Amino acid sequence: MPKLTPAVRHARKARKKLLRHQLRQAVLAQKAERAERHAAIAPVPREGVPRTRRASRR
């Protein structure tokens, strides 16, 4: 396999860096949107019945 020139290596590295950045931005946007959706959901407490304490399943 022929050796890559420095310019080709640099271009590949820059493209991979850009793709990683775009992927990270997409993940952060999804997480923010999910957090915003979940923040609006507030559980309504049941009347008269205290919440039972359950052991963690983990």
PDB file of N, CA, C and O in Angstrom:
ATOM      1  N   MET A   1       0.843  -1.177   0.000  1.00  0.00           N
ATOM      2  CA  MET A   1       0.000   0.000   0.000  1.00  0.00           C
ATOM      3  C   MET A   1       0.890   1.243   0.000  1.00  0.00           C
ATOM      4  O   MET A   1       1.804   1.356   0.818  1.00  0.00           O
ATOM      5  N   PRO A   2       0.624   2.169  -0.914  1.00  0.00           N
ATOM      6  CA  PRO A   2       1.478   3.356  -0.990  1.00  0.00           C
ATOM      7  C   PRO A   2       1.294   4.261   0.235  1.00  0.00           C
ATOM      8  O   PRO A   2       0.228   4.316   0.848  1.00  0.00           O
ATOM      9  N   LYS A   3       2.362   4.953   0.554  1.00  0.00           N
ATOM     10  CA  LYS A   3       2.328   5.863   1.684  1.00  0.00           C
ATOM     11  C   LYS A   3       1.526   7.116   1.309  1.00  0.00           C
ATOM     12  O   LYS A   3       1.640   7.625   0.194  1.00  0.00           O
ATOM     13  N   LEU A   4       0.722   7.598   2.246  1.00  0.00           N
ATOM     14  CA  LEU A   4      -0.086   8.788   1.986  1.00  0.00           C
ATOM     15  C   LEU A   4       0.776  10.040   2.119  1.00  0.00           C
ATOM     16  O   LEU A   4       1.688  10.107   2.943  1.00  0.00           O
ATOM     17  N   THR A   5       0.465  11.015   1.296  1.00  0.00           N
ATOM     18  CA  THR A   5       1.196  12.280   1.380  1.00  0.00           C
ATOM     19  C   THR A   5       0.707  13.046   2.607  1.00  0.00           C
ATOM     20  O   THR A   5      -0.401  12.804   3.084  1.00  0.00           O
ATOM     21  N   PRO A   6       1.500  13.941   3.109  1.00  0.00           N
ATOM     22  CA  PRO A   6       1.066  14.727   4.277  1.00  0.00           C
ATOM     23  C   PRO A   6      -0.229  15.496   4.018  1.00  0.00           C
ATOM     24  O   PRO A   6      -1.051  15.652   4.920  1.00  0.00           O
ATOM     25  N   ALA A   7      -0.410  15.976   2.786  1.00  0.00           N
ATOM     26  CA  ALA A   7      -1.625  16.735   2.475  1.00  0.00           C
ATOM     27  C   ALA A   7      -2.866  15.842   2.552  1.00  0.00           C
ATOM     28  O   ALA A   7      -3.910  16.261   3.052  1.00  0.00           O
ATOM     29  N   VAL A   8      -2.742  14.620   2.058  1.00  0.00           N
ATOM     30  CA  VAL A   8      -3.870  13.682   2.105  1.00  0.00           C
ATOM     31  C   VAL A   8      -4.175  13.302   3.549  1.00  0.00           C
ATOM     32  O   VAL A   8      -5.338  13.250   3.947  1.00  0.00           O
ATOM     33  N   ARG A   9      -3.127  13.037   4.337  1.00  0.00           N
ATOM     34  CA  ARG A   9      -3.324  12.704   5.747  1.00  0.00           C
ATOM     35  C   ARG A   9      -4.013  13.844   6.473  1.00  0.00           C
ATOM     36  O   ARG A   9      -4.945  13.627   7.248  1.00  0.00           O
ATOM     37  N   HIS A  10      -3.555  15.051   6.222  1.00  0.00           N
ATOM     38  CA  HIS A  10      -4.139  16.222   6.866  1.00  0.00           C
ATOM     39  C   HIS A  10      -5.613  16.377   6.485  1.00  0.00           C
ATOM     40  O   HIS A  10      -6.450  16.661   7.342  1.00  0.00           O
ATOM     41  N   ALA A  11      -5.929  16.192   5.206  1.00  0.00           N
ATOM     42  CA  ALA A  11      -7.316  16.330   4.748  1.00  0.00           C
ATOM     43  C   ALA A  11      -8.209  15.285   5.402  1.00  0.00           C
ATOM     44  O   ALA A  11      -9.325  15.590   5.825  1.00  0.00           O
ATOM     45  N   ARG A  12      -7.716  14.050   5.485  1.00  0.00           N
ATOM     46  CA  ARG A  12      -8.518  12.991   6.117  1.00  0.00           C
ATOM     47  C   ARG A  12      -8.747  13.285   7.595  1.00  0.00           C
ATOM     48  O   ARG A  12      -9.851  13.118   8.113  1.00  0.00           O
ATOM     49  N   LYS A  13      -7.687  13.723   8.259  1.00  0.00           N
ATOM     50  CA  LYS A  13      -7.786  14.030   9.688  1.00  0.00           C
ATOM     51  C   LYS A  13      -8.775  15.174   9.927  1.00  0.00           C
ATOM     52  O   LYS A  13      -9.571  15.128  10.865  1.00  0.00           O
ATOM     53  N   ALA A  14      -8.718  16.200   9.073  1.00  0.00           N
ATOM     54  CA  ALA A  14      -9.628  17.340   9.206  1.00  0.00           C
ATOM     55  C   ALA A  14     -11.072  16.902   8.966  1.00  0.00           C
ATOM     56  O   ALA A  14     -11.978  17.347   9.670  1.00  0.00           O
ATOM     57  N   ARG A  15     -11.291  16.037   7.982  1.00  0.00           N
ATOM     58  CA  ARG A  15     -12.647  15.568   7.683  1.00  0.00           C
ATOM     59  C   ARG A  15     -13.194  14.742   8.847  1.00  0.00           C
ATOM     60  O   ARG A  15     -14.356  14.884   9.226  1.00  0.00           O
ATOM     61  N   LYS A  16     -12.335  13.865   9.418  1.00  0.00           N
ATOM     62  CA  LYS A  16     -12.770  13.060  10.558  1.00  0.00           C
ATOM     63  C   LYS A  16     -13.085  13.939  11.768  1.00  0.00           C
ATOM     64  O   LYS A  16     -14.045  13.690  12.497  1.00  0.00           O
ATOM     65  N   LYS A  17     -12.262  14.971  11.969  1.00  0.00           N
ATOM     66  CA  LYS A  17     -12.496  15.891  13.084  1.00  0.00           C
ATOM     67  C   LYS A  17     -13.817  16.624  12.912  1.00  0.00           C
ATOM     68  O   LYS A  17     -14.564  16.798  13.875  1.00  0.00           O
ATOM     69  N   LEU A  18     -14.107  17.051  11.694  1.00  0.00           N
ATOM     70  CA  LEU A  18     -15.367  17.744  11.418  1.00  0.00           C
ATOM     71  C   LEU A  18     -16.559  16.814  11.646  1.00  0.00           C
ATOM     72  O   LEU A  18     -17.564  17.219  12.230  1.00  0.00           O
ATOM     73  N   LEU A  19     -16.444  15.569  11.183  1.00  0.00           N
ATOM     74  CA  LEU A  19     -17.542  14.614  11.371  1.00  0.00           C
ATOM     75  C   LEU A  19     -17.779  14.329  12.854  1.00  0.00           C
ATOM     76  O   LEU A  19     -18.925  14.237  13.294  1.00  0.00           O
ATOM     77  N   ARG A  20     -16.690  14.187  13.627  1.00  0.00           N
ATOM     78  CA  ARG A  20     -16.838  13.975  15.074  1.00  0.00           C
ATOM     79  C   ARG A  20     -17.526  15.162  15.726  1.00  0.00           C
ATOM     80  O   ARG A  20     -18.387  14.992  16.588  1.00  0.00           O
ATOM     81  N   HIS A  21     -17.144  16.371  15.311  1.00  0.00           N
ATOM     82  CA  HIS A  21     -17.751  17.585  15.853  1.00  0.00           C
ATOM     83  C   HIS A  21     -19.240  17.638  15.532  1.00  0.00           C
ATOM     84  O   HIS A  21     -20.055  17.949  16.401  1.00  0.00           O
ATOM     85  N   GLN A  22     -19.600  17.333  14.274  1.00  0.00           N
ATOM     86  CA  GLN A  22     -21.010  17.363  13.878  1.00  0.00           C
ATOM     87  C   GLN A  22     -21.823  16.318  14.639  1.00  0.00           C
ATOM     88  O   GLN A  22     -22.954  16.583  15.049  1.00  0.00           O
ATOM     89  N   LEU A  23     -21.249  15.137  14.826  1.00  0.00           N
ATOM     90  CA  LEU A  23     -21.935  14.087  15.576  1.00  0.00           C
ATOM     91  C   LEU A  23     -22.143  14.523  17.019  1.00  0.00           C
ATOM     92  O   LEU A  23     -23.223  14.334  17.577  1.00  0.00           O
ATOM     93  N   ARG A  24     -21.112  15.105  17.624  1.00  0.00           N
ATOM     94  CA  ARG A  24     -21.218  15.565  19.013  1.00  0.00           C
ATOM     95  C   ARG A  24     -22.291  16.646  19.148  1.00  0.00           C
ATOM     96  O   ARG A  24     -23.068  16.633  20.102  1.00  0.00           O
ATOM     97  N   GLN A  25     -22.335  17.575  18.201  1.00  0.00           N
ATOM     98  CA  GLN A  25     -23.354  18.627  18.242  1.00  0.00           C
ATOM     99  C   GLN A  25     -24.754  18.039  18.113  1.00  0.00           C
ATOM    100  O   GLN A  25     -25.680  18.490  18.788  1.00  0.00           O
ATOM    101  N   ALA A  26     -24.918  17.030  17.249  1.00  0.00           N
ATOM    102  CA  ALA A  26     -26.229  16.391  17.079  1.00  0.00           C
ATOM    103  C   ALA A  26     -26.650  15.697  18.367  1.00  0.00           C
ATOM    104  O   ALA A  26     -27.812  15.779  18.764  1.00  0.00           O
ATOM    105  N   VAL A  27     -25.714  15.013  19.021  1.00  0.00           N
ATOM    106  CA  VAL A  27     -26.028  14.322  20.275  1.00  0.00           C
ATOM    107  C   VAL A  27     -26.411  15.330  21.355  1.00  0.00           C
ATOM    108  O   VAL A  27     -27.373  15.111  22.092  1.00  0.00           O
ATOM    109  N   LEU A  28     -25.672  16.428  21.455  1.00  0.00           N
ATOM    110  CA  LEU A  28     -25.991  17.452  22.454  1.00  0.00           C
ATOM    111  C   LEU A  28     -27.362  18.061  22.202  1.00  0.00           C
ATOM    112  O   LEU A  28     -28.105  18.324  23.148  1.00  0.00           O
ATOM    113  N   ALA A  29     -27.707  18.290  20.931  1.00  0.00           N
ATOM    114  CA  ALA A  29     -29.020  18.845  20.596  1.00  0.00           C
ATOM    115  C   ALA A  29     -30.125  17.867  20.983  1.00  0.00           C
ATOM    116  O   ALA A  29     -31.154  18.279  21.517  1.00  0.00           O
ATOM    117  N   GLN A  30     -29.921  16.571  20.718  1.00  0.00           N
ATOM    118  CA  GLN A  30     -30.918  15.565  21.090  1.00  0.00           C
ATOM    119  C   GLN A  30     -31.078  15.499  22.602  1.00  0.00           C
ATOM    120  O   GLN A  30     -32.199  15.406  23.104  1.00  0.00           O
ATOM    121  N   LYS A  31     -29.972  15.546  23.329  1.00  0.00           N
ATOM    122  CA  LYS A  31     -30.039  15.481  24.786  1.00  0.00           C
ATOM    123  C   LYS A  31     -30.767  16.695  25.351  1.00  0.00           C
ATOM    124  O   LYS A  31     -31.569  16.567  26.276  1.00  0.00           O
ATOM    125  N   ALA A  32     -30.487  17.872  24.795  1.00  0.00           N
ATOM    126  CA  ALA A  32     -31.148  19.085  25.273  1.00  0.00           C
ATOM    127  C   ALA A  32     -32.646  19.026  24.998  1.00  0.00           C
ATOM    128  O   ALA A  32     -33.457  19.412  25.840  1.00  0.00           O
ATOM    129  N   GLU A  33     -33.003  18.542  23.817  1.00  0.00           N
ATOM    130  CA  GLU A  33     -34.423  18.441  23.461  1.00  0.00           C
ATOM    131  C   GLU A  33     -35.125  17.437  24.362  1.00  0.00           C
ATOM    132  O   GLU A  33     -36.252  17.670  24.799  1.00  0.00           O
ATOM    133  N   ARG A  34     -34.464  16.328  24.637  1.00  0.00           N
ATOM    134  CA  ARG A  34     -35.050  15.305  25.517  1.00  0.00           C
ATOM    135  C   ARG A  34     -35.209  15.844  26.939  1.00  0.00           C
ATOM    136  O   ARG A  34     -36.239  15.624  27.578  1.00  0.00           O
ATOM    137  N   ALA A  35     -34.200  16.542  27.428  1.00  0.00           N
ATOM    138  CA  ALA A  35     -34.267  17.114  28.776  1.00  0.00           C
ATOM    139  C   ALA A  35     -35.400  18.135  28.860  1.00  0.00           C
ATOM    140  O   ALA A  35     -36.098  18.215  29.870  1.00  0.00           O
ATOM    141  N   GLU A  36     -35.576  18.909  27.799  1.00  0.00           N
ATOM    142  CA  GLU A  36     -36.653  19.901  27.781  1.00  0.00           C
ATOM    143  C   GLU A  36     -38.021  19.213  27.816  1.00  0.00           C
ATOM    144  O   GLU A  36     -38.931  19.658  28.516  1.00  0.00           O
ATOM    145  N   ARG A  37     -38.154  18.128  27.055  1.00  0.00           N
ATOM    146  CA  ARG A  37     -39.426  17.385  27.051  1.00  0.00           C
ATOM    147  C   ARG A  37     -39.709  16.791  28.423  1.00  0.00           C
ATOM    148  O   ARG A  37     -40.833  16.865  28.921  1.00  0.00           O
ATOM    149  N   HIS A  38     -38.681  16.201  29.033  1.00  0.00           N
ATOM    150  CA  HIS A  38     -38.887  15.525  30.309  1.00  0.00           C
ATOM    151  C   HIS A  38     -39.082  16.516  31.454  1.00  0.00           C
ATOM    152  O   HIS A  38     -39.705  16.178  32.460  1.00  0.00           O
ATOM    153  N   ALA A  39     -38.567  17.713  31.316  1.00  0.00           N
ATOM    154  CA  ALA A  39     -38.725  18.712  32.380  1.00  0.00           C
ATOM    155  C   ALA A  39     -40.180  19.148  32.490  1.00  0.00           C
ATOM    156  O   ALA A  39     -40.619  19.559  33.564  1.00  0.00           O
ATOM    157  N   ALA A  40     -40.934  19.065  31.399  1.00  0.00           N
ATOM    158  CA  ALA A  40     -42.330  19.498  31.405  1.00  0.00           C
ATOM    159  C   ALA A  40     -43.235  18.464  32.065  1.00  0.00           C
ATOM    160  O   ALA A  40     -44.353  18.788  32.466  1.00  0.00           O
ATOM    161  N   ILE A  41     -42.766  17.225  32.182  1.00  0.00           N
ATOM    162  CA  ILE A  41     -43.588  16.158  32.761  1.00  0.00           C
ATOM    163  C   ILE A  41     -43.364  16.147  34.268  1.00  0.00           C
ATOM    164  O   ILE A  41     -42.279  15.805  34.739  1.00  0.00           O
ATOM    165  N   ALA A  42     -44.402  16.526  35.029  1.00  0.00           N
ATOM    166  CA  ALA A  42     -44.303  16.519  36.482  1.00  0.00           C
ATOM    167  C   ALA A  42     -45.247  15.450  37.022  1.00  0.00           C
ATOM    168  O   ALA A  42     -46.444  15.496  36.738  1.00  0.00           O
ATOM    169  N   PRO A  43     -44.744  14.493  37.789  1.00  0.00           N
ATOM    170  CA  PRO A  43     -45.630  13.463  38.329  1.00  0.00           C
ATOM    171  C   PRO A  43     -46.592  14.049  39.356  1.00  0.00           C
ATOM    172  O   PRO A  43     -46.202  14.851  40.205  1.00  0.00           O
ATOM    173  N   VAL A  44     -47.840  13.640  39.266  1.00  0.00           N
ATOM    174  CA  VAL A  44     -48.864  14.125  40.194  1.00  0.00           C
ATOM    175  C   VAL A  44     -48.906  13.169  41.383  1.00  0.00           C
ATOM    176  O   VAL A  44     -49.070  11.963  41.196  1.00  0.00           O
ATOM    177  N   PRO A  45     -48.761  13.684  42.597  1.00  0.00           N
ATOM    178  CA  PRO A  45     -48.790  12.781  43.754  1.00  0.00           C
ATOM    179  C   PRO A  45     -50.194  12.205  43.975  1.00  0.00           C
ATOM    180  O   PRO A  45     -51.201  12.865  43.720  1.00  0.00           O
ATOM    181  N   ARG A  46     -50.232  10.962  44.455  1.00  0.00           N
ATOM    182  CA  ARG A  46     -51.521  10.337  44.737  1.00  0.00           C
ATOM    183  C   ARG A  46     -52.050  10.875  46.056  1.00  0.00           C
ATOM    184  O   ARG A  46     -51.287  11.119  46.991  1.00  0.00           O
ATOM    185  N   GLU A  47     -53.337  11.053  46.120  1.00  0.00           N
ATOM    186  CA  GLU A  47     -53.925  11.609  47.342  1.00  0.00           C
ATOM    187  C   GLU A  47     -54.162  10.511  48.361  1.00  0.00           C
ATOM    188  O   GLU A  47     -54.665   9.439  48.026  1.00  0.00           O
ATOM    189  N   GLY A  48     -53.798  10.780  49.604  1.00  0.00           N
ATOM    190  CA  GLY A  48     -54.108   9.880  50.700  1.00  0.00           C
ATOM    191  C   GLY A  48     -53.162   8.701  50.852  1.00  0.00           C
ATOM    192  O   GLY A  48     -53.076   8.132  51.941  1.00  0.00           O
ATOM    193  N   VAL A  49     -52.457   8.317  49.813  1.00  0.00           N
ATOM    194  CA  VAL A  49     -51.582   7.153  49.896  1.00  0.00           C
ATOM    195  C   VAL A  49     -50.133   7.637  49.829  1.00  0.00           C
ATOM    196  O   VAL A  49     -49.730   8.233  48.831  1.00  0.00           O
ATOM    197  N   PRO A  50     -49.345   7.387  50.881  1.00  0.00           N
ATOM    198  CA  PRO A  50     -47.955   7.820  50.827  1.00  0.00           C
ATOM    199  C   PRO A  50     -47.178   6.974  49.809  1.00  0.00           C
ATOM    200  O   PRO A  50     -47.495   5.808  49.576  1.00  0.00           O
ATOM    201  N   ARG A  51     -46.200   7.566  49.239  1.00  0.00           N
ATOM    202  CA  ARG A  51     -45.370   6.851  48.272  1.00  0.00           C
ATOM    203  C   ARG A  51     -44.542   5.805  49.015  1.00  0.00           C
ATOM    204  O   ARG A  51     -43.919   6.101  50.034  1.00  0.00           O
ATOM    205  N   THR A  52     -44.543   4.594  48.498  1.00  0.00           N
ATOM    206  CA  THR A  52     -43.771   3.534  49.150  1.00  0.00           C
ATOM    207  C   THR A  52     -42.322   3.628  48.695  1.00  0.00           C
ATOM    208  O   THR A  52     -42.031   4.021  47.565  1.00  0.00           O
ATOM    209  N   ARG A  53     -41.425   3.259  49.596  1.00  0.00           N
ATOM    210  CA  ARG A  53     -39.999   3.273  49.267  1.00  0.00           C
ATOM    211  C   ARG A  53     -39.646   1.885  48.732  1.00  0.00           C
ATOM    212  O   ARG A  53     -39.866   0.875  49.401  1.00  0.00           O
ATOM    213  N   ARG A  54     -39.108   1.851  47.541  1.00  0.00           N
ATOM    214  CA  ARG A  54     -38.702   0.586  46.942  1.00  0.00           C
ATOM    215  C   ARG A  54     -37.197   0.556  46.768  1.00  0.00           C
ATOM    216  O   ARG A  54     -36.570   1.582  46.503  1.00  0.00           O
ATOM    217  N   ALA A  55     -36.629  -0.620  46.917  1.00  0.00           N
ATOM    218  CA  ALA A  55     -35.186  -0.757  46.694  1.00  0.00           C
ATOM    219  C   ALA A  55     -34.887  -0.554  45.226  1.00  0.00           C
ATOM    220  O   ALA A  55     -35.705  -0.872  44.362  1.00  0.00           O
ATOM    221  N   SER A  56     -33.717  -0.026  44.950  1.00  0.00           N
ATOM    222  CA  SER A  56     -33.295   0.166  43.565  1.00  0.00           C
ATOM    223  C   SER A  56     -33.153  -1.182  42.884  1.00  0.00           C
ATOM    224  O   SER A  56     -32.739  -2.158  43.510  1.00  0.00           O
ATOM    225  N   ARG A  57     -33.489  -1.238  41.625  1.00  0.00           N
ATOM    226  CA  ARG A  57     -33.386  -2.504  40.895  1.00  0.00           C
ATOM    227  C   ARG A  57     -31.981  -2.693  40.320  1.00  0.00           C
ATOM    228  O   ARG A  57     -31.687  -3.732  39.730  1.00  0.00           O
ATOM    229  N   ARG A  58     -31.136  -1.715  40.487  1.00  0.00           N
ATOM    230  CA  ARG A  58     -29.784  -1.832  39.933  1.00  0.00           C
ATOM    231  C   ARG A  58     -28.863  -2.517  40.906  1.00  0.00           C
ATOM    232  O   ARG A  58     -27.682  -2.704  40.612  1.00  0.00           O
TER     233      ARG A  58
END
